[in-house]
Amino acid sequence: MQELSGIPLWIWGSFFGLILGFLALDLGVFHRHAHEVKMKEALTWSAIWIGIACAFGAALYFYWPTIQPNSAYTPAQATQSYFAGYLIEKALSVDNIFVFLLLFTYFQVPAAYQHRVLFWGIIGALIFRTIFIAAGAALLEKFFWTMIIFGLFLIFTGIKMVVMKDKEMDPSKNPMVKLINRIMPVTKEYHGQKFFVNIDGKRWATPLFVCLMAVEFTDVIFAVDSIPAIFAITSDPFIVLTSNVFAILGLRALFFALAGLMKLFHYLSYGLAAILVFVGGKMLYNYMEKVVYPEWAKFDVGLSLGIIATILIASIVASILKPPANKDHGAAA
């Protein structure tokens, strides 16, 4: 039987076939016609995607010996690793929501077309992250010392997130936006939900396409943080990939559900920073335990899951108990 990373090819094929089926159903049936996604619809879809992700995690527990016959993980450890990875990716994707909101505001994307941008943006994210995960797994397998670099990078990123918390991003300085404006003409107005239009025999990009490319570029940048973070939990490619994919699939619904509420969770960025520092430290611990001090106890996956969940819950509860000092409700100062 042909295998990839110790997993039968038919399982990889079945997984990607399942994902493509979900995406086709989403765009071809439920969002066939452009419309503004309201809160109720967004919350419903968020619940659906989270439910699907949890169902997959449960299936992982029962079918893990079939999926990865030679794995050192028990079914319980594989499931805990999956949920820990999913929680990390879901938490870090909150930063994406901030940026998406800023990009949509900057490009003045009509509400009815925002779902289309995020849909194709997520397709790109799935492709790029699959490449990054494959490269990261190969790198760690061949050069395990790179875990030190990944760990230090995550700690640095977590600290930087706190230091630069209030610094605004300028979409006009996005390298992808500059590149597109340099290599091809861009219309000033939108043409429905089209990414390209032909005007006087010449092909023009629309602002919707420029926004899409900015979203894609942003996700690549965020992947540089999130992919190493999940490798701190597990190096199993199947668990890393599946937890990433299911976290990304629910990102659009999460955006529409939380975009208007993000400013309320003002301590969440500190929680995300703490998570990055924690997983960076765990990477350093994993290296020391495996290479330098093999007598050290392995860092339990269940403990990692509990710490990550606690940090997230604490930051959200703190935001609710202590609202922002300067609320912008249009009142005069």
N, C-alpha and C positions, 0 to 999 in steps of 0.2 A: 504493500500500500504506500503510495506517495505521500510524503509529509513535508510540512514547512514549520520549522521551529518545534518539531516533535508532535505537531498536530496534523491529523489527516487533512488532505486538501479538500475533501468533501465538506468538512466542518467549516473551513474558511469560506468556501463557496456558498454554503448555506447561510452563513452569517451575513455576508455581503449581499446575497440575494434578498434576505429579509430586510436589510436596511434600504436597498433600492426599492423594494415593494412599499415600504413605509413612505419614502420620499415621493414616489409616483402617486400614491394615494393622496398624499398631502397636497401636492401641486395640481394634479390632474383632476381631482374630485372635489376636495373640500375648499380649495382656493383657486379654482379654475378661473373665476372672475375676480378681478381686482376689487377689493373693498377694505374699508377701514376696520381693523381688528379691535373690537370693543373689549372692555375689561372682562365681561362674563365669558366670552369666547376664549380669551387668553387664559383665564383661570382654568377653564375646562380642558384646554389643550395641555396646559402645564401639568394638570392632574393625570392626564392620559399618558404623557411622556414619562412622568415619574413612575407611574404604575407599570409601564412597559419595562423601564429600567430595573425596577424592583423584581418584576416577574422573571427577567433574565437572570438576575442575581440568584433567585431561588432555584431556577433551572440549573444554574452553574453548580449548586450544591449537590443536586441529585445526579447530574450527568458528568461531573468532573472526571471520574476515572475513564470515561469513554472519550472525552475531549482531549485529555492529556494523560495517557496511560502511564507514562514514565515520570510524572511530576513528583517532586519531593514534597509538594503541598498536599495536605489532606483536603477533602472537600470543604471542611469548615474554614481552613486557612485560605483557600482559594476564594471563597465567598467573602470573607472578611477583607481580603486584599482588594477585591473588586469594589466593594462598597466604600472602602477607604479612598481608593482612587477616584471613584465617582464623586464622592463628597468633595475631595480636593478640587477636581476639575469644575464642579458645579460652583464651588465657592469662588474660585479664581475667575470664572466667567462673568461674575458680577462686575468686574472691572471693564469687561467688554461692553456691558450695558451702558455704563457711563459714556464710553467713547462713541458707541452707536448713536446715543441720544444727541451727543454733540455734533456728530457728522450729519445726522438728519436735519438738525436745526440749521447748521451752516449752509447745507445745500438746499434747504427749504423743500425737502422731499415731501410731497403730498402723502397724507396718512394712508391713502388707498394703495400706494405703491411701495410702502416700507416693507411689507411682508415679502414682496418679490425680491427686493435687494437682499434681505436676510436669508431667503431661501437659497439663492445662488451663492451668497457669501458662505453659507454653511457647506455647500457642495465643495467649494474650494478648500474650506477648512478641513474637511474630511480627507481630501486628497493630500494636502500638505502635511497634516498631522500623521497620516499613515507613513509618509516618507520619513518624517522626523523620528517617529517611533522605531521604524526599521533601522535607521541609521544609528539612533541612540543605543538600541539593543546590541547591534553589531559592535559598536564602539566599546560598550561596557564589557562585552564578552571577551574582546581581544585586548583591551587596555583598561583593566579594572581600576587603575589609579586615577582615571578620569572622573571617578566618583568624587574625589577630593575637589576637583575643579567645579563640578556641578554643585556640590554642597556649599562651597564658599560663594559661588555665584548666587545661589538662592538666598543665602544669609545677607549678602550685599544688596540684593534686590529688595528684600524685606525691609532693611534699614532705609534704603532709598525711597521706598514707598511712603514711609512716615515723614521723612525729611522734605520730600517734594509733594506732600499731600495736597496743598492748595495751589499748586502751579497748574495753570490752564494750558490745554493743548490747542495749538493753532492749526486747524485743518488745511489752511492754505499753504503751510510749510510741509505738508505730507509729501515725501519723495515721489510717491505714485501719482499724486495729483499733478505735481510739477512735470513729471515725465509725459503723462498723457496730453497735457496742454502743449507740450513742446513738439510731440510727434504727430498729432492729428487735430483737426478742427473740432471744436466743441460748441454745440448750440447753446444759446443763452436761455432758451425756454425748454420746458419738458414737452415731449411728444407722446402723451399717454404713458404706458409702461414699457415703451421701447428703449432699448439700450443704444441702437443705432438707427439713423434715418438717412435716406438718399435725398440730397437737395441739389438740383441742377446737375445731376449726373455725378455728384461727388458724395462720398460716404462721410457722414458726420457722427461723432459720438454725442450722446445726450448727457446732461448733468447726472442722470440716473446711473449711467455707466461709470462716470468718474467717481460717484459716491460708492458704487459697488467695489471698484478697485481700491479705494481708500479703506473700505471695510476689510477686504482681503489682506491688504498690507498690514493693517492693524492686528488681525488675527495671527499672522505669521510672527509678529513681534511678541504677542502674548504667548504664543506657543513655545517661544524660547524659555519662558519661565515655567509654564505649566507642565511641559513634557519632562524636564528633569525632576520636577516635584513628584510626579507619580512614580518615577523610577526609584525614589527613596522608599516607597512602599513595597514594590515588587519589580522584579526584572523579567517576569513572564510576559512575553509579547502579546499573548492573547488577552490576558487580563488588562494590560496597559491599554491596548487598542480598544477593547469593548467598553471599558469604563469611560474612555475619552469620547468615543462615538456617541454613547447614550447621553452623556452630559451635553454634548454639542447639539444633538437632535432637539433637546428641549430648550435650547437657548432662545429661539425666536419667541416662543410662547412666554418664556420668562421675561423677555424684554418688554413685551406688550403688557404683561401683568404688573411689572414693577417699575417701569420707566418713570411713571409719575410719582412714585413713592421713594425713589432712591435717596433723595436728600434727607429723608427722615432717618435713615440708617447711617448716621454720620460717624459712628464708631466702627462700622463694618470694615473700613479700610485698615484700621489698626488690627482688627482681627485677622484679615488676610495677610497683613505684614507678619503677624505673629506665626501664622501657619507656615509661611515661606521660611522664616527663621527656624522653626521647629523641624520641618522636613529637610532643610539644609543641614542642620545639626545631626539629624538621624542618618543622613548620607555619610557624614564623617564618622559617626559611630559604626555604621555598617562596614566601612572600609577598615577601621581599626580592629573590629571584631573578627573580620575574615582574614586579614593579612598580618596584623601586628600582634594582637592579643586574642588568639583563638579560644582562650579559656573564658573570655567574657560571655555572658548570657546573650542570646539573640534577642533583639528588640521585638517584643510580641506585636503582631499585626493588630490584634484586638485592642491593645493599649493605644496604638497609633490612632485607630479609628475613634476611640473614646476621647483622646486629647483633641483631635481635630474638631469633632462634634461639639465638645465643651467650649472651645475657643469661639466657634461660630455662634453658638447659642448665647454665650456671655456677651459678645459684641452686639448682638441684636437686642437682647434684653436691656443692656446698658443704654442703647440708643433710644429705646422706648421709655425707660425710666427717667432719662435725662435728655429731653429734646434739645435741638440746636438752640444756642443762646440768641442768635440773630436770625429769626424766621422772616422769610421774604414773602409777606402776604399782601404786598402792595401798600402797606401802611407807612405813613411818614415816620422817619426816625425821630 
